[in-house]
Amino acid sequence: MIAEISVIPIGEGIDLAGHVARVVKIIDESGLDYKLNAMGTVVEGDSDRIFDLIKKCHNKMLETAQRVYTTVKIDERKDKNIKKTIEHKVQAVEKELGRSLKK
């Protein structure tokens, strides 16, 4: 399973890097494969571990913010057993384009 997680504190100012860093630390320490991007973090692994991680991230943000907005997008396939889905999805698009994309 892969999931994109975005945990946003509401009413905590414009610069959110410090808030986001606390959540990314939890993701990093989870041992799951992940990729941070400008709008969220894509995580790959077992569904139970991912759902547990989402809850931990949301609750961590609630420790310092009065209001938290969390979005989650999930992609889970039963028809294929692809390792490293995060990279595979990008590689599949690059193959269709016949070139590498910007990193």
N, C-alpha and C positions, 0 to 999 in steps of 0.2 A: 504494500500500500504506500502511496505517497500522499502527503497532505501539505497544503500551503497554509501557513498560520500567520496571522497579523494581529498583534495585540496592541491596542492604542489607548493611552490614557487620555481621558477627556478633561479639558480645563487645566492642563498642566503646562501651558505655555507653548511656544513655537518650537524650541529645540528639544527634541525627544530622544536624542542619541543616548543619554544616560539611562533613561527608562528602558529603551530597547536593549541596551547592553546587558541589563540585569536579566532580561528574558533570554537573550541569546546565550548567556552563560549557562543557564539551565539546559538549554537545547544542546550546547556543546558537551556538557557533563553527562548527558543522557546516554552517550555512546552511539546514538543513531546517526546515520549519514544525513547530512543536511547541506543546504546551500542558501546563504543569505543573499537577498536581493534588495533593491531599493524600496520595495513595497511589502515585503514580508519574508518569510523563511520557508523553504520547501524542505520537508523532512521525509525520510524513507525508512520503513521498517514494519514490524508487526503491528497490527491494528490496535491491540490492547495497549502496547507501549506508547503508541502515538496518541491515543485518546487520554491516557494518563498524563503524558507530557503536555498536552493542550491544557488540561485542568491545572497543572502545576504552573504553567506560564501565566494563565489568566489570574490565578490566585496570587502569584508573585506581584503582578502589576497592581492588584487591589491593595497590596500592602502600602503603596505610596500614592495611590490615586483614589479620589472619591468616586470616580466613574470610569469604567473600562469597557471598550468596544472591541470585541474579538470576532474576527472572521476566520472561517475555515473552509477550504476547498479540498475535497477528497477524491482521489482517483484510485480505484481498486479493481484489478482484473483477476478473474478466475481462469480465463482461457489461456493465459501465458504465464510462465514462471521466469520472468526476466530479472536478472540480477542488475543492480545499479540502474534502476529505472530513471533516476534523475538525468544521468548522462545519456542513457539510451534514447530518451525522447528528443533531446537536442540533436543527437547524432542522426536520428531518423529524418528530421527536418533538413539537416545539412546534406544528407544523401540525396534527398529530393531536389534540393537547390543545386547540388553539384559543387558546393563550396562551403568553407567554414564560415560561421557567423562570428560577429564581434563578441568578445568575452567581457 
